């Protein structure tokens, strides 16, 4: 004798669940083969790949942008450092 008798509704629910699992089984087998059993892990992998692609696209778009101002910035930094050295000489009495 069976410890639990299943009703007709329970059998229908089990059959419906198996049908849904059958449709998802192919995708699930591929993801499981890759070691991705959790959808959150899959989303993290996809977000990492997507963010890396965005970084590459951003780098290609902004390649060498702002290079026209570099000589002016170098001159400003040199002037600032010369003024800084003068202030140190005055303070230390060198």
C-alpha positions as YAML, in Angstrom:
chain: A
units: angstrom
residues:
- id: 1
  name: UNK
  ca: [0.00, 0.00, 0.00]
- id: 2
  name: UNK
  ca: [1.25, 3.48, -0.87]
- id: 3
  name: UNK
  ca: [1.81, 5.86, 2.02]
- id: 4
  name: UNK
  ca: [0.20, 8.71, 0.08]
- id: 5
  name: UNK
  ca: [-2.55, 8.50, -2.49]
- id: 6
  name: UNK
  ca: [-2.26, 11.12, -5.25]
- id: 7
  name: UNK
  ca: [-5.37, 12.80, -6.49]
- id: 8
  name: UNK
  ca: [-6.22, 13.58, -10.09]
- id: 9
  name: UNK
  ca: [-5.45, 17.30, -9.58]
- id: 10
  name: UNK
  ca: [-2.03, 16.49, -8.14]
- id: 11
  name: UNK
  ca: [-1.29, 14.29, -11.15]
- id: 12
  name: UNK
  ca: [-2.28, 17.10, -13.52]
- id: 13
  name: UNK
  ca: [-0.06, 19.55, -11.65]
- id: 14
  name: UNK
  ca: [2.89, 17.14, -11.81]
- id: 15
  name: UNK
  ca: [2.39, 16.64, -15.57]
- id: 16
  name: UNK
  ca: [2.21, 20.39, -16.15]
- id: 17
  name: UNK
  ca: [5.39, 20.92, -14.13]
- id: 18
  name: UNK
  ca: [7.19, 18.24, -16.15]
- id: 19
  name: UNK
  ca: [6.10, 19.89, -19.41]
- id: 20
  name: UNK
  ca: [7.45, 23.26, -18.29]
- id: 21
  name: UNK
  ca: [10.68, 21.66, -17.12]
- id: 22
  name: UNK
  ca: [11.00, 19.88, -20.49]
- id: 23
  name: UNK
  ca: [10.94, 23.19, -22.37]
- id: 24
  name: UNK
  ca: [13.49, 24.71, -20.05]
- id: 25
  name: UNK
  ca: [15.57, 21.55, -19.87]
- id: 26
  name: UNK
  ca: [17.67, 22.27, -22.97]
- id: 27
  name: UNK
  ca: [18.65, 25.74, -21.76]
- id: 28
  name: UNK
  ca: [19.13, 24.42, -18.24]
- id: 29
  name: UNK
  ca: [21.46, 21.65, -19.43]
- id: 30
  name: UNK
  ca: [23.66, 24.11, -21.31]
- id: 31
  name: UNK
  ca: [23.84, 26.51, -18.38]
- id: 32
  name: UNK
  ca: [24.44, 23.66, -15.95]
- id: 33
  name: UNK
  ca: [27.22, 22.37, -18.19]
- id: 34
  name: UNK
  ca: [28.87, 25.80, -17.87]
- id: 35
  name: UNK
  ca: [28.47, 25.68, -14.08]
- id: 36
  name: UNK
  ca: [25.74, 28.32, -13.99]
- id: 37
  name: UNK
  ca: [22.84, 26.89, -12.03]
- id: 38
  name: UNK
  ca: [21.53, 30.13, -10.55]
- id: 39
  name: UNK
  ca: [19.93, 32.90, -12.67]
- id: 40
  name: UNK
  ca: [21.61, 35.53, -10.48]
- id: 41
  name: UNK
  ca: [25.02, 34.12, -11.38]
- id: 42
  name: UNK
  ca: [24.08, 34.21, -15.06]
- id: 43
  name: UNK
  ca: [23.00, 37.85, -14.73]
- id: 44
  name: UNK
  ca: [26.33, 38.73, -13.06]
- id: 45
  name: UNK
  ca: [28.27, 37.09, -15.87]
- id: 46
  name: UNK
  ca: [26.22, 38.94, -18.49]
- id: 47
  name: UNK
  ca: [26.62, 42.28, -16.68]
- id: 48
  name: UNK
  ca: [30.40, 41.79, -16.50]
- id: 49
  name: UNK
  ca: [30.60, 41.10, -20.22]
- id: 50
  name: UNK
  ca: [28.29, 44.02, -20.99]
- id: 51
  name: UNK
  ca: [30.30, 46.44, -18.82]
- id: 52
  name: UNK
  ca: [33.56, 45.32, -20.46]
- id: 53
  name: UNK
  ca: [32.06, 45.99, -23.89]
- id: 54
  name: UNK
  ca: [30.91, 49.43, -22.75]
- id: 55
  name: UNK
  ca: [34.43, 50.21, -21.51]
- id: 56
  name: UNK
  ca: [35.92, 49.23, -24.87]
- id: 57
  name: UNK
  ca: [33.36, 51.32, -26.76]
- id: 58
  name: UNK
  ca: [33.99, 54.31, -24.47]
- id: 59
  name: UNK
  ca: [37.75, 53.96, -25.00]
- id: 60
  name: UNK
  ca: [37.43, 53.82, -28.78]
- id: 61
  name: UNK
  ca: [35.15, 56.87, -28.84]
- id: 62
  name: UNK
  ca: [37.38, 58.95, -26.55]
- id: 63
  name: UNK
  ca: [40.71, 57.85, -27.99]
- id: 64
  name: UNK
  ca: [43.17, 60.79, -27.97]
- id: 65
  name: UNK
  ca: [40.46, 63.24, -26.94]
- id: 66
  name: UNK
  ca: [41.82, 66.28, -25.11]
- id: 67
  name: UNK
  ca: [45.35, 65.96, -26.51]
- id: 68
  name: UNK
  ca: [45.18, 69.52, -27.84]
- id: 69
  name: UNK
  ca: [45.31, 70.98, -24.31]
- id: 70
  name: UNK
  ca: [48.22, 68.89, -23.08]
- id: 71
  name: UNK
  ca: [51.05, 71.38, -23.90]
- id: 72
  name: UNK
  ca: [49.15, 74.15, -22.09]
- id: 73
  name: UNK
  ca: [48.63, 71.93, -19.06]
- id: 74
  name: UNK
  ca: [52.32, 70.99, -18.96]
- id: 75
  name: UNK
  ca: [53.29, 74.67, -19.03]
- id: 76
  name: UNK
  ca: [50.84, 75.48, -16.21]
- id: 77
  name: UNK
  ca: [52.23, 72.65, -14.08]
- id: 78
  name: UNK
  ca: [55.81, 73.81, -14.69]
- id: 79
  name: UNK
  ca: [54.89, 77.38, -13.69]
- id: 80
  name: UNK
  ca: [53.10, 76.15, -10.59]
- id: 81
  name: UNK
  ca: [56.11, 74.03, -9.55]
- id: 82
  name: UNK
  ca: [58.50, 76.95, -10.08]
- id: 83
  name: UNK
  ca: [56.28, 79.16, -7.87]
- id: 84
  name: UNK
  ca: [56.12, 76.38, -5.27]
- id: 85
  name: UNK
  ca: [59.95, 76.16, -5.17]
- id: 86
  name: UNK
  ca: [60.21, 79.95, -4.71]
- id: 87
  name: UNK
  ca: [57.77, 79.83, -1.78]
- id: 88
  name: UNK
  ca: [59.74, 77.01, -0.14]
- id: 89
  name: UNK
  ca: [63.01, 78.94, -0.53]
- id: 90
  name: UNK
  ca: [61.45, 82.02, 1.10]
- id: 91
  name: UNK
  ca: [59.97, 80.05, 3.99]
- id: 92
  name: UNK
  ca: [63.09, 78.00, 4.68]
- id: 93
  name: UNK
  ca: [65.50, 80.86, 3.98]
- id: 94
  name: UNK
  ca: [67.60, 78.96, 1.48]
...
